[in-house]
Amino acid sequence: MLRRIGTASLLAVALTACGGGAADVAPAAKPPASEASPATEAAGRPAEPTATEPTATGSRAAPAADPVKRALAGMSVREKVGQLFMPVVYGTAADTVSGENQARYGAQTPEKVVAKYHLGGVILFPANVKSVGQVVGLTNGLQKSTDLPLLIGTDQENGLVSRMSAVMTRFPGAARIGATGKPSVAREVAQATGEELRALGVNLDFAPVADVNIDPKNPVIGERAYGNRPGEVAKMVGAAVKGFEAAGVAATAKHFPGHGDTRIDSHTGLPVIKHTRAQWERLDAPPFKAAIAAGVDAIMTAHIVFPKLDPSGDPATLSKPILTGLLRKELGFKGVISTDALNMAGARVKYDDGEVAVRAVLAGADLLLMPNDLPKQYQAVLKAVESGRVSKARLDESVTRLLTLKKERGLLGEPPVVSAEKAAEVVRSAEHRRLAARVR
């Protein structure tokens, strides 16, 4: 059973293992990106210092134990499987059973659900958001309910998709920002959005949208995209990723390999993109390549069929050629691959819920977002690991990527606690309201 690894414990483990002094132990959490050196920022991810121990001759020996490896080594298979899941939590308090929570999970509070399934994260929606103080209480309560701090995500794209709009500054959406022609504006708005999310205890945003809105009648992307010209969208996406990084919040480029040329909404059906490989390279790929170059933390899949990239008929979310072959091997992405919501129709057309979760992992996904049936899908992945269908090595790959992201956000130590007073100063600050007015 994994036990929470506090900052003091990490230090003690390193000292015990290596016999060195405190000055020789690297900190477990990275500094905020705004404090990183120019060289580090240019690389897209703050660098982790490497701790080494002096030998009797004064030379430097092997690096101290990696906190990610330590955390992984202390986890059971059940705990590792739990790290893959990011379901919706219901209600406005971590210790209260809401009606929806009762229907989904029985008489269990959100904090009990997190603990029962060893969840790696949760996602917040408008029903979770009433006031700044309430959101802070919810995120703090959730963080205290688990041995390993959570990724707490939301979809705060701004504009049409703004889950936290009840309390946050109402920034214009991507289409309006793209119309300015200024990537600096995309960066400013992303940084301000990230600062407010972080103050509320949210550490991962499912933004920016990296789709190119090729079809003006697209029912699902539209104004959520920065525009219809791949090169311009790429500049905006790269700048937004840098803005979230500066705020210390993980960014997610979505929806890979590109959801911009369809008239079917994957929430209700399964779109088919008929682009050739050459068209994909020219039209869909540039913003995702820009996101990767900017050091994006995560990339979200699309529930779309793309026959020229994978002729199987499976949606990209369940496609190993697209996720592992194209995104990992060809584009070189090393961060977290998140599915789009697994309760959407586009993910569930061909397979039942349990099979969807297993196939997503086999395809290369690390984070299973919004499972339609958490108990069923958790058990399905667990059984697939126990049977060998999903190898333990494959499971460890995903958990390692998720733990690495947590390390980068300071989430491998004591549970983060945010201050309601500080949040009230940051959220809807005068500076952010002026920025929103200027962009409009």
C-alpha positions, 0 to 999 in steps of 0.5 A: 500500500502506497503511503503519502510521501511528504517532503520531509520523508523524501529528504529522509529517504534520500539521506538514508539511501545515500548517506549525504547531507541535506545540501546534496538532496534535490528538491522533489518539486519544481519551482514555478515556471515563472521563476525558471531560467531563460534556458529552461523556459525556452526548453518548454519544461523547467529542469529538475536538478540532479542530486548526487552524493560526494564520495570519499575522494570528493568525486560525484557518484550516482544520482540520488533516488528519483522520487518518481521511481520511489513512488512507483516502487511503493504502489500496488497494481490496484493503485497503479491502475487507479492512477490512470483514471480521472472521473467526474466528482459530484457535489460541492464538498469533498466530504458530502454525498450529493444526489448524483454521487449517490446514484453513481457510487452509492453512499460515498463522498467524493473523498471516499471515491478517490480513496476507494479507487486510488484515483490519479485525478478528478475533473471539475464541472460547473456543478462543482463550482459555487464560490471561490471559497467553496472551490478552494474547500473542495480541492483542498478536501480532495487533496487530503483524501489520498496518499498521492496528491491528485491531478485536478483538471477542468476544461477552462478554454474560455469562451464557449467552454468555460467550466469555472466561469461562475467564479473566474474572469470571463476571458474571450474564447480562442477565435477572438484571441486568434483574430487579434493576430497576436500570439502574445495575447494568447500567452497572456490570457493563458497565463492569467487563466492558469494563475486563477486555476492554480489559486483555486487548486486546479493544476491541469487545464484541458486547453488549448484547443489545437484543432484548425477549424477547417469546416465552418459548419463544424458543430463541435469545434467552431469558435473554440479554435484559434482560426482556420489557418494552420500556421496561425493556429500553431503560433497561438497554440504554442504561445498558450502552452507557454502561458500556462507553463508560466502560471504553473498549470499543466496544459493539454493540446486537443483533440489529436490528430485533429477534429477541425474538419467534421460535421459530426459531433463526437459527443453524439456520433463517430466522425470520419476525417477523410484527409490524406496523410499529406493533408493531415501534415499540412492542415491538422499537424502544425498546431500539435507540433507547435504544442510539443515544441513548446513543451506541452504537458499533455495531449488529448485524443479525439474520438474520430476515425481517420482511415488514412492514419489507421484503416481499422475503423477504430477512433483515434482514442483506441488506435495504437497506430495513431497514439503510439505510432504517430504521436509518440514515435513520429512526433516524439511526444513524451508527455501524458496522452489523455483520452477525450471523455470516455462517456462520449458516444464517439468512444463507445460505438464499437465496444462496451465500456470495459473494453473501451478503457482497456483498448485505450491503454493498449493504444497508448493512452495514459489518462482515462478521462471521465469513464462512463462507468468507473467501477466497471472500467477500473475492474476491466483494466485491472483484470487486463493487467492481471491476465497479462493482456496489458503488461505490467511494463505497459502499465508502469509506462503510463503511471511513470508519465503521470507521476512525472507530471505530478512531480513537475507540479509539486504533487509528489510531496505533502498534499497541496493546500491553497488559501481562500484569501489568496485565491480571492486576490487572484481570481477576477483580479483588476489586472485580469479584468483589464486584460479581458476587456482589452482583448474583447 
